[in-house]
Amino acid sequence: MKPFWVGLSSLAVASALPLMPSSVAAQTPSLQPPSVPAAVQTLNILCSTDADWCESKAREFSVASGIRVNIVRKATGEVFAQLRAEAANPKADLWYGGTHDPHLQAANEGLLQPYVSANMKDQYPWSADLLAKSGNQVVGIYRITLGLGYNRDLMAKKGLKPPACWSDLIKPEFAGEIETSNPTTSGTGYTLLATIVQLMGEDRAFDYLRALNRNVNRYTTSGTAQRQSVARGESLIGITFLDEFIPEMFVGAPIEVVLPCEGTGYSVGAMSIVRGARNLDAAKKFYDWALTADAQTIRDQTRVIAIPSNRAAWAPEPVKALERARLINYDFAKFGASAERKRLLERWEREIKNAPRAKP
């Protein structure tokens, strides 16, 4: 784990005391040893958003609190698997970031600790709604919209018409040109799967996913990889949450983002405390801090941008513009349930994972 912490300076108390003659010292009551500072608190976080964002939040909280933070970045599916494996003896205290579905599944399986922060009064309703639906185990900390991003220069070089809809992605001219993430390891990938099922109905959705699979060059472990792949021209089109692409656009990458014409899904980035957390007090302090406007305000040291859950937190206009997307009525309860997720992923692995597709 990568530590971020504020150290405590040791004080050389004895060296600061004035020297006394031995006769005086003999008559003086012995000095009591200086009180030893309390041990530095430690917090172990599993983080499922961008690495830059994970590290900056750990650093900011350590500076603000003096608590030592050990943080590991993992995809949501990997965190879920770890929490299951460590249920009897958890190593992590808090799960920060990543799509809400795996958090809800962890809540359904009794892997999380209920907690309601006093800072909930400052959050948007969609954050509080997630907390209520999860039995006070999962809170929303940001909101992100699923869509497409493509490399403008590469698209022009290939003489192709940019996609505007989900239906465009299965056209033969995009064979081998599309990158997305694996729904068994990535919350982004699972959100895409659940979105297409809700848009088209399950059987039609799997027909579509088979056709899409033929155009996919690779399925990445995490949904954050498409940002750089498209920016560098390694893939022509990437399917992920659009907040991933916006920072690359800010620094001049030739990326255009698309809100699919049929409508699209979205996710609430989540946070939860692990049941049996060894450092529960520190976890609650981080949880409270992460819901403040200061913690959620977008800063220059990170390239991740999302719609904050705190009403007073600042976000750039291009991010707020994503709220104008045509969103589906995403069924969080159904698609966040462990049984439904398991069933859909098994079908995806059976029918899509091993089906023929384009070579990278």
N, C-alpha and C positions, 0 to 999 in steps of 0.2 A: 504494500500500500504506500501511497505517496503522502508524506506528512506535511501539514502546514500548521505552524503554531507560533504563539508568542511566548518566548522564554521568560523565566523569572530571574532577575539579576541576583546573584548571591552577595550578601553584605559581609564584609570583613569587619565584624563588630569589634573584635579584640584589638585590632590595629588602630581603631579610632579612640580607644580609651586612653586617658592621660596616664603616664607612668607615675607610680607612687613609691615612696621609700618603703623598704621592707617592714620597718617598724609600724608604719601606718597601715600597710596592707595586712599585717597580722591582726590588727585591731578591727579591721573592716569586715563585715559579714561577706562571705563568699558570694560572688556575683552569680545570679542564675543564668543558665545558658539562654541565648536569645530564642524566642519562639520560632519554630520551623514553619515556613509557609506551607499551607495545605498543598497536597499533591496536585499537579496540573491535571485537570479533567481531560479525558480522551473521548473522542467520538469516531465511530467507524461507519462510513457512508458508502453505499453502493449507488452509483450515479449512472443514469441511463439517457442523459442528453449529451450534447457535444462536449468533447474533452476540455476545450477552452472554457466553456461555461462551467463545467464541474469544478475545474481548478480555481477559477476566479471566485466562485461562491465559497469554496473552502477557505481560500485566502482571506476574503473579506470577513467571514464569520470569525476566523481565528483572531484577526486583528481586533475585531469588535468585542470579543468575549474572553480571549485568553485561553480558550479551549483548544487542545491539540486535535486536529482533524486528520484522520487517515482516510483517503478516498480512493476508490477503484472504479474505473469506468467500464461498464458492461452493458450489452444490449438487454432489453427488457426480458426477453425469453431466457437469457442466461441467468439473470438475477432471479427470476421466478424459479428456475431449476435449482439454484443454489439455496434459496430459502426453503424449498421443499426438502432438500438433502440435509440441511442443517436445522430442521425444525426442533429437534430435541436439544440442540446445543448451538444456538445461533451465534455466528461470529460478527454479523453486522447489526447495527443499531437502527439505521434509518435508510430508506430507499428514496432517492431524490431524482425526479424527472422521469421521462419516458411516458409512453402512451398509457392511458388510464385502464385499458382492458386487462393487462396482466396484473396490475395492482388490485383490480376488483376480483380477479380470480384468486389471488393470494388471500384477499379478505374472505372470500367464500370458503377457503380451505383452513381458516383459522390461523393464518401465518402472521397476522398483523395485530397491532395494539390500538384499541380505540383511544382517540384523543381529540378534544375540541379546544382550539386556541381562542384566547380572548380577542385575537386579531381577526377572527372571522367576520366581525361587523364591518370590516373595510373591504371585503371581497365582493366580486360580481356574483350574481345569482347562480351562474353555471358552476362556480366553485363550491358554493354552499350546497347546491343540488347534488353534486357528486359525493360530498361528505355525508349527506342525509341518506342517499341510496346505498352507501357502503356501510351503514351502521356506525358512522363516525370513525371509520378506519382509513379512508382515502380522501384527500383534499385536492382540489384543482389549483395549480399554481400558474399555468399558462394555457393558452388555446392556440392550436395550429390547424391549418387547412391543407387537405390533400390535393395534389394537382400534378402538373407536368412542367418540366423545364427542358428547354432544348438549346443547343449551341447554335446561335444565329449565323455565325460565319461558316460553320460546317454544313449547315442546312443549305445555305446559298451555294456553297461549293459543289454540293451534290445535286443541286438543281431540284430540290424537293419542296413540296408545299408543306408548311408547318402544320402539325395537328392542332385541331381545335376541340376535339371531342374524344371520349374514350373509344368510340367506334373507329376513329382514324388510326389508332395504334395497331390494329390487326391487319392493316393494308400491307400487301407484299413488299412494297418499296421500303418498308421499315424493318425488313428481316435482318437480324443481327445488330440492330441499332439501338435497342432499348435496354436499359438497366433498371432493375428494381431490387427489392430486398426479400429475403426468405421469411415467410410468415411464421415459421416454426421458431425462429430465433429473434425476429424483429417485430416490435410493436407496430412499426410503420407498415411492414408487410401484412400483418394481420388486419390492420385498419383498411388497407386496400382490398383484401379478400372480403371482409365484412361489408365494405361499401358497395362493391360490385354485386354481392348477393342481395343487398337491400335495394339496389337500383333495378336489377333485372329479374329477381327471383332466382332461387338456387340452381335449378337445372340449366337455365339459360346462362347464368353467371359462369358455371363451369364449362359450358361450351365456349364462352368468350375467353375464359382463362386458358383453355387449351389452344385457342387460336393465338392469343397473346404470347403464350409460351414459345411458339415457333419464331417469334421476333425478338425474344429476350436473349441477350448475349451472356448475362450472368445475374445470379441472385446473390446479393451481398448479405453478410451476417447482420449488419446494422443498416438502418435507414438513413444514416448521415453520409454515407459514402458517395451518393449520387451528386452531391454538390460539387466536389472536386473533379469527379469523372467527367461531368458535362462541361465544367469550366475549362478543363484541359483538352477537350475534344476526344477523350478516350471512349465516350459513349455519346451518340447524337442526342438521345432523349433519356431523361431520368424521371422516374415516378417516385415522389416522396412528398413530404410536407413542404409547402412553398416557402416557409420561413428559412429553410436551409439555403435556398438559392439567392435570396435577397442580399445577404452580406457580400456574396461574390459579385453581384451586380454593382454594389456600392464601390468596389475597387476596380471596376472596369471590365469584368469578365463578359464575353459576348453571349449572355444568357437572356432568354425571354421566358417568362412564366405564363402558364395557361391554366385557367379555371375551366375544366371540361364542361361543354355545353349542356350535357345531360343532367348536371348537378354533381356534387361531390360530397365526400364525407369529411369529417374533422375529428380531432381528438383533443382531449383535455390532458395536458401534461400534469402528472400527479406526484404526490408525495405521501409517504406513509411511514409509520414507526413499526419496527419489527417486534412481534410478540416475543417476550423473553429477552429484550435488549439488555445487555449488561450495563450500558451507560444511559439509562432511561432519562435521567435528569438532563444530561447534555443533549440528548435527542430532542427533548421537548423545547429546550432553549433554541436549538437550531430551527426547529419547526416554527416556533413563534417568530423568530427573526426572518425566516424565508418568506413569511406572509406580509412583511412590512413593505411600504412603498420604496424605501431606500434599497432594500435587498433586490427588489424586482425592477428597478429602473435600469434601462439599457445603458451600458457603458462601453467605452471604446475598447476596453481590453478583451472583449469577447466578440466573436463574429456570429454568435447565435442571436437571433431576434425572434421573439414570439409576443403574442398579446398577453400582457400581464393580468393576473387575477385581481390585484389590488387596484382599486379605482383611481388612486392618486399616483400610481407609478407612470412614468413617462415612456412612451413608445413612439418611434418614427411614423410619419404619415404612411409610407408604403406598407407598413405592417397593418396599420388600422384599415387600410384600403381592402385588405383581404376579407374583412367582415362583410363586404358587399358580395361575396361569393354566393352562388345558388347552392345552399346546403340541403342535404337530405335530412329527414327526421330520424337521426341516428338512434337506434334502440340500444342504449347503453346497458340496460338490464339484461336483455336477451344475449347480446353478443359479448357481454362481459362475464357471463356465467361460464364456469369451468367446463361443464358438460358440453355446452354448445361450441366452445372454442376447441375442445378436444375432438369433437365430431367433425367439425369443418377442417381442422388441420389434418386429420387422418384421411379425409377425402381428398384434400389437396395433395398430400404425399402419394396417395394411391393413384390419382388420375392425372396429376400435373407434374410432379417432381421428376418422375422418370420418363415422361413423354418426350418425344423428339423435339429439339429446339435448335436454334441457331448457335453456331460455334462462336466463342468470343473472338 
